[in-house]
Amino acid sequence: MRSNRAKARAVSMAATLPMLAGALALGIPAAHAADHPLRDPLAGTRPAWATATADKGATSDGARVSARVYLAGKDAAGLAAYAKAVSDPDSASYGRYLTAKQAQARFGATKAQVAAVKSWLTAAGLKVTGVTRHYVSVSGDVAAAEKAFGTRLHNFAKGSKTYRAPASAASVPQGLAAAVLTVTGLDNAPHMATHDDRLPPPDTVFRNAGPFSSYYGSNTASTLPDAYGTKIPYAVKGYTGRQLRAAYGAGTRTGKGVRVAITDAYASPTIAYDAGTYAKRHGDAAWKTGQLHQALPKKYTNTKDCSASGWYGEETLDVEAVHAVAPAADVTYVGAASCGDGDLLDALGKVVDDHLADIVSNSWGEVEAAQTPDLAAAYDQVFQLGAVEGIGFYFSSGDDGDEVASSGTKQVDSPADSAWVTAVGGTSLAVGKNDSYLWETGWGTDKANLSAEGKSWTDFPGAFTSGAGGGTSRTVAEPDYQRGVVPDALAKANSAGGNRVVPDIAAIADPNTGFLVGQTQSSPDGKKQAYGEYRIGGTSLAAPVVAAVQALAQEARGKAIGFANPAIYAKYGSKVYHDVTDDPTGKGLAVARVDFVNGYDATGGLATSARSLGKDSSLSAVRGYDDVTGVGTPASGYVESYRRR
């Protein structure tokens, strides 16, 4: 394995993802100004699915529109440049972060810009419904929106449904071009993220059936058929903090003095009790008074469409995983009002505006094809503002491998595809006796059920069920920190100029070698609630684990790490990473799992299966950088490598 420290450190993301005039960062050509006399187009505001063949005609003038006009601020190019400089270990500005107040003063929109934007919108007949540091929200009818944004709104077929969208790129008056980043909401197709855990608890109680292993290989399934020529172990009951801290080289670090934020949708009503109970049961340090905070919206929306209760398990996993690995870190949970992109952007914006933490774990996303360039531009602006303040964002890479099985198209997930976040991939982790690190594979699972006679595995190794998200973006250009590390075969898979490849780093994700989590759940009849524990996985686990490891590293450094990718890639090829491959033993690997058919007890019967490891769709974990685990997983020495010398 080779080290490319000089190349990996040469970051020039300002050129890679410019934030001028909407979503030019994504390589979408802007219309010529002559096409809109005295107006400037906002590139990327017409979604790709709004094609001429899908056009169903004009939207009624009286239909209602709610939109957000995102503000570019006074120096969008300067923001990108400074975010790059403070994140680059080879820059003289490395680590010279700004406070939230300084960042707003230097890069935020001026009062005059906001006033001008409001005046333009109201003059067109739209009503201003809110103003934040990031956007002006408006509502009104289609006729007013068309007047304001210089486009026609039509209805377009998208799949089996019809949605409204601009028939051409939206535009703004020339005098406002420098003030407006983009506009969202002109199309009304759903923009909803999903959480990236596997085996999330349903509304009723969820439990794992046994037998279990207490550590990898401790309990062999001696009465079950062989797999890969040998008897295989039962899946672990679920690793705990002690085992994960040992696997990823925590040493004596605890995250003391470091603030970690977690964003998800909604909020579990029992999180404090559940987190406290879990820590007590599994030997984690007790939560101190004021160590766990929540920043929540005044009201929630779309609770049915977003399956609000399913997000409770996501929050519980994230909070307990961070505390298990970094037990002294201060944790702030920031709940979004819904799983919609706008509300999740608000949650991220709150972290940045109030500088609630230096490290932000985010276990949610959607496929890249569903992310429109206007929203991508809005996300990137928040990530850049975070970078100049010394805030790093960590996103799970997804749980469906290359996404072909779930979407029909090979693609990555978003916002993990942003060049301004750390995308976290996933592994299957083997922790042995006495908390020893044995090996990891890329997370990808094939499932074969036990045959009716119990003497073989049906169609072994079976069908793909889930795996770490990864691959090559189609919309985001290759950032310089990946050049010289990511193989051209990946970087140039979609264009000769190169694109962003996901993920950057990885950690435990496979639910078959997963994490034990504790949560209050309802009984099957809905009459009672009780605390219970179950094994869970997904890159939704990997993201908070890596965020917690970064908290340990920040404690070692004594200062915020900020946007970590340049530093992560600068360490590529060194012993601070486990270089993960799909078959570390060279023999094939699998575990046996016994599950309750109904999800909670044996009354509905049991289902026994063999789960093969290291089988991630078309993605592969190989020596060196790969699109399942990135540069690898943190090893002994990773945390202390951040110490300032």
RACORRA-V815361 format. One record per residue. SS is DSSP state (helix for helix, strand for strand, loop for the rest). PHI is phi in radians with two decimals (* if undefined). Layout:
ss: {SS,SS}
phi: {PHI,PHI}
//
This chain:
ss: {loop,loop,loop,loop,helix,helix,helix,helix,helix,loop,loop,loop,helix,helix,helix,helix,loop,loop,loop,loop,loop,strand,loop,helix,helix,helix,loop,loop,loop,loop,loop,loop,helix,helix,helix,loop,loop,loop,strand,strand,strand,loop,strand,loop,loop,loop,loop,loop,loop,loop,loop,loop,loop,loop,strand,strand,strand,strand,loop,loop,loop,loop,loop,strand,strand,strand,strand,strand,strand,strand,strand,loop,loop,loop,loop,helix,helix,helix,helix,helix,helix,helix,helix,helix,helix,helix,helix,loop,loop,loop,loop,loop,loop,loop,loop,loop,loop,loop,loop,helix,helix,helix,helix,helix,helix,helix,helix,loop,loop,loop,helix,helix,helix,helix,helix,helix,helix,helix,helix,helix,helix,helix,helix,loop,loop,loop,strand,strand,strand,strand,strand,loop,loop,loop,strand,strand,strand,strand,strand,strand,strand,helix,helix,helix,helix,helix,helix,helix,helix,loop,loop,loop,strand,strand,strand,strand,strand,strand,loop,loop,strand,strand,strand,strand,strand,strand,loop,loop,loop,loop,strand,strand,strand,helix,helix,helix,loop,loop,loop,strand,strand,strand,strand,strand,loop,loop,loop,loop,loop,loop,loop,strand,loop,strand,strand,loop,loop,strand,loop,loop,loop,loop,loop,strand,loop,loop,loop,loop,loop,loop,loop,loop,strand,loop,loop,loop,loop,loop,loop,strand,loop,loop,loop,loop,loop,loop,strand,loop,loop,strand,loop,loop,strand,strand,loop,strand,loop,loop,strand,loop,helix,helix,helix,helix,helix,helix,helix,loop,loop,loop,loop,loop,loop,loop,loop,loop,loop,loop,strand,strand,strand,strand,strand,strand,strand,loop,loop,loop,loop,loop,helix,helix,helix,helix,helix,helix,helix,helix,helix,helix,helix,loop,loop,loop,loop,loop,loop,loop,loop,loop,loop,strand,strand,strand,strand,loop,loop,loop,loop,loop,loop,loop,loop,loop,loop,loop,loop,helix,helix,helix,helix,helix,helix,helix,helix,helix,helix,helix,helix,helix,helix,helix,helix,helix,helix,loop,loop,loop,loop,strand,strand,strand,strand,strand,strand,strand,loop,loop,loop,strand,helix,helix,helix,helix,helix,helix,helix,helix,helix,helix,helix,helix,helix,loop,loop,loop,loop,loop,strand,strand,strand,strand,loop,strand,strand,strand,strand,helix,helix,helix,loop,loop,helix,helix,helix,helix,helix,helix,helix,helix,helix,helix,helix,helix,helix,helix,helix,helix,helix,loop,loop,strand,strand,strand,strand,strand,loop,loop,loop,strand,loop,loop,loop,helix,helix,helix,helix,loop,loop,loop,loop,loop,strand,strand,loop,loop,loop,loop,loop,loop,loop,strand,strand,strand,strand,strand,strand,strand,strand,strand,strand,loop,helix,helix,helix,loop,strand,strand,strand,strand,strand,strand,loop,strand,strand,strand,strand,strand,strand,strand,loop,loop,loop,loop,loop,loop,strand,loop,loop,loop,loop,loop,strand,strand,strand,strand,strand,loop,loop,loop,strand,strand,strand,strand,strand,strand,strand,loop,loop,helix,helix,helix,loop,loop,loop,loop,loop,helix,helix,helix,helix,loop,loop,loop,loop,loop,loop,loop,strand,strand,strand,strand,loop,loop,strand,strand,strand,strand,loop,loop,helix,helix,helix,loop,strand,strand,strand,strand,strand,strand,strand,strand,loop,loop,loop,loop,loop,loop,strand,strand,strand,strand,strand,strand,strand,strand,strand,loop,helix,helix,helix,helix,helix,helix,helix,helix,helix,helix,helix,helix,helix,helix,helix,helix,helix,helix,helix,loop,loop,loop,loop,loop,loop,loop,helix,helix,helix,helix,helix,helix,loop,loop,loop,loop,loop,loop,strand,strand,loop,loop,loop,loop,loop,loop,loop,loop,loop,loop,loop,strand,strand,strand,strand,strand,strand,strand,loop,loop,loop,loop,loop,helix,helix,helix,loop,strand,strand,strand,strand,strand,strand,strand,loop,loop,loop,loop,loop,loop,loop,loop,loop,loop,loop,loop,loop,strand,loop,loop,loop,strand,loop,loop,strand,strand,loop,loop,loop,loop,helix,helix,helix,helix,loop,loop,loop}
phi: {*,-1.83,-1.86,-2.16,-1.05,-1.12,-1.18,-1.13,-1.47,-1.40,-1.67,-2.39,-1.25,-1.07,-1.34,-1.23,-2.28,-1.11,-1.84,-1.49,0.84,1.35,-1.79,-1.02,-1.00,-1.60,1.38,-1.58,-1.15,-1.37,-1.21,-1.20,-1.01,-1.13,-1.23,-2.31,-0.91,1.11,-2.36,-2.03,-1.28,-1.84,-1.06,1.51,-1.52,-1.73,-1.15,-1.09,-1.38,-1.50,-1.68,-1.08,-1.24,-1.60,-1.20,-1.89,1.85,-1.16,-1.30,-1.00,-1.01,-1.53,-1.10,-1.60,-2.27,-2.10,-2.43,-2.18,-1.77,-1.38,-1.58,-1.33,1.44,-1.45,-2.72,-1.10,-1.13,-1.15,-1.08,-1.07,-1.15,-1.25,-1.04,-1.14,-1.15,-1.28,-1.70,-1.65,-1.01,-1.63,-1.59,-1.16,-1.64,-0.97,1.37,-1.53,-1.37,-1.78,-1.30,-1.05,-1.17,-1.14,-1.11,-1.14,-1.15,-1.47,-2.14,-1.28,-1.18,-1.44,-1.05,-1.15,-1.13,-1.09,-1.08,-1.15,-1.13,-1.08,-1.09,-1.06,-1.19,-1.21,-1.12,-1.43,1.80,-1.58,-1.77,-1.32,-1.85,-3.11,-2.38,-2.14,-1.14,-1.82,-2.74,-1.99,-1.67,-2.42,-2.48,2.90,-1.57,-1.04,-1.03,-1.19,-1.14,-1.12,-1.15,-1.15,-1.85,1.06,-2.53,-1.78,-1.74,-2.10,-1.68,-2.26,-1.32,-2.39,1.19,-1.62,-2.10,-2.14,-2.34,-1.49,-2.83,-1.14,-1.38,-2.57,-1.02,-1.16,-2.50,-2.28,-0.98,-0.91,-1.19,-1.88,-0.99,-1.30,-1.63,-1.90,-1.41,-2.95,-2.26,-2.10,1.75,-1.21,-1.70,-1.98,-1.17,-1.04,-2.16,-2.19,-1.48,-2.12,-1.41,-1.85,-1.68,-2.03,1.03,-1.19,-1.18,-1.28,-1.07,-1.71,-1.02,-2.18,-2.42,-1.66,-1.45,-1.81,-1.23,-2.22,-1.76,-1.49,-2.47,-1.08,1.51,-1.29,-2.35,-1.44,-1.43,-1.21,-1.62,-1.71,-1.06,-1.19,-2.43,0.98,1.39,-2.70,-1.24,-1.97,-1.42,-1.26,-1.05,-1.13,-1.17,2.44,-1.18,-2.07,-1.00,-1.02,-1.21,-1.23,-1.09,-1.19,-1.11,-1.91,1.20,-1.16,1.07,-1.65,-1.27,-2.23,1.47,-1.04,1.45,-1.87,-1.87,-2.06,-1.92,-2.23,-1.97,-2.64,-1.68,1.13,-2.77,-1.22,-1.26,-2.05,-1.08,-1.13,-1.13,-1.10,-1.12,-1.15,-1.14,-1.07,-1.06,-1.14,-1.22,-2.04,1.37,-1.30,-1.02,-1.12,-1.15,-1.48,-1.02,1.45,-1.41,-2.00,-2.11,-2.31,-2.08,-2.11,-1.27,-1.21,-2.61,-1.92,-2.33,0.92,-1.14,-1.35,-1.07,-1.62,0.91,-0.92,-1.14,-1.14,-1.30,-1.08,-1.14,-1.09,-1.04,-1.08,-0.99,-1.10,-1.14,-1.22,-1.19,-1.06,-1.19,-1.11,-1.59,-2.23,-1.17,-1.76,-1.20,-1.42,-2.10,-2.08,-1.62,-1.98,-1.59,-1.54,-1.22,-2.83,-1.58,-1.30,-1.00,-1.04,-1.26,-1.17,-1.07,-1.09,-1.12,-1.11,-1.07,-1.14,-1.03,-1.28,-1.08,-1.80,0.71,-1.30,-2.85,-1.73,-2.27,-2.21,-1.69,-2.37,-1.88,-2.70,2.96,-2.56,-1.15,-1.03,-1.12,-1.53,-1.57,-1.51,-1.02,-1.12,-1.20,-1.04,-1.13,-1.14,-1.08,-1.06,-1.10,-1.11,-1.13,-1.19,-1.06,-1.08,-1.04,-1.22,-1.63,1.51,-1.87,-1.92,-1.91,-2.09,-2.10,-1.13,-1.52,1.96,-2.12,-2.14,1.00,-1.41,1.29,-1.11,-1.12,-1.61,-2.10,1.47,-2.30,-1.28,-2.84,-1.75,-1.81,-2.22,-1.46,-1.06,-1.36,-1.08,-1.29,-1.87,-2.23,-1.69,-1.50,-1.93,-1.54,-2.38,-2.34,-1.70,-2.01,-1.92,-1.84,-1.67,-1.06,1.04,1.05,-1.45,-1.37,-1.70,-3.00,-2.40,-2.07,-1.10,-1.36,-2.90,-2.09,-1.86,-2.07,-2.20,-1.38,-1.20,-1.14,-1.04,-1.47,1.34,-1.91,-2.75,-1.74,-1.20,0.91,-0.98,-1.47,1.63,-1.72,-1.14,-1.96,-2.99,-3.10,-1.10,-1.26,3.12,2.27,-1.92,-1.14,-1.73,-2.12,-1.83,-1.17,-1.18,-1.32,-1.12,-1.18,-1.59,-1.18,1.47,-2.01,-1.36,-1.05,-1.02,-1.03,-1.57,-1.05,-1.83,-1.13,-1.98,-2.85,-1.16,-1.36,1.64,-2.35,-1.04,-2.02,-2.03,-1.72,-1.77,-2.65,-2.59,-2.82,-0.89,-2.51,-1.02,-1.14,-1.39,-2.25,-1.49,-1.88,-1.45,-2.21,-2.08,-2.66,-1.35,-2.31,-1.53,-1.22,-0.95,-1.53,1.34,-1.58,-2.31,-2.22,-2.67,-1.27,-2.58,-2.25,-2.67,-1.53,-2.50,-2.69,1.92,-1.16,-1.10,-1.50,-1.05,-1.08,-1.17,-1.13,-1.15,-1.03,-1.19,-1.07,-1.14,-1.12,-1.12,-1.13,-1.17,-1.03,-1.12,-1.27,1.41,-2.80,-1.00,-1.45,1.25,-1.19,-1.59,-0.97,-1.00,-1.24,-1.07,-1.28,-1.14,-1.60,-1.00,1.53,-1.69,-1.35,-1.37,-2.05,-1.39,-1.47,-1.52,-2.20,-1.31,-2.42,-1.15,-1.66,1.29,-2.15,1.54,-2.34,-2.73,-2.23,-1.71,-2.28,-2.06,-2.14,-1.25,-1.09,-1.53,1.64,-2.53,-2.72,-1.47,-1.10,-1.64,1.71,-2.07,-2.18,-1.94,-2.55,-1.82,-1.93,-1.33,-1.81,1.33,-2.22,-1.62,0.78,-1.61,-1.57,-2.43,-1.62,-2.25,-1.11,1.48,-1.15,-2.58,-1.58,-2.00,-2.14,1.12,-1.37,2.21,-2.04,-1.08,-2.01,-1.00,1.84,-1.11,-1.02,-1.30,-1.16,-1.54,-1.08,-1.38,-1.99}
//
